[in-house]
């Protein structure tokens, strides 16, 4: 199974929008109202928003391909661009999304290794992420890699306030 990772550029914005909406909907669509989901997707994954994120020097996106098919992506933030103020010695994994057809093939592990690689290149000492409190499978995956819960925060989807667990690992 040939796996390829590559950094995204502005030229990838439409593919990024498509996979973002698809994977977010597959993961969270059944547990949120259609109205809240549509509001969130329109804001978080608009072409304008994604272009802004792709252009930010303190963020990076990486596509992962399985047998030449786009299977998922990773988004990391560092410096002042993190969504919480945990300090500039940390790297945030903001998104790690795998398309449904490519789950359970080890691609999430490849993306996590990429996050660790980026953190090391940037001389970061910790990696953190937020994961929805009801996403038990993702929490189990992160714990298996050595992440531990250090707190929580509110994630707002439309008019619905949800709880994300904050997990971190020292590297």
Beta strands, then each sheet from edge to edge (+ up, - down):
strand 1: 3-7
strand 2: 59-66
strand 3: 69-78
strand 4: 90-98
strand 5: 126-132
strand 6: 148-157
strand 7: 160-170
sheet 1: 1+ 2- 3+ 4- 5- 7+ 6-
end
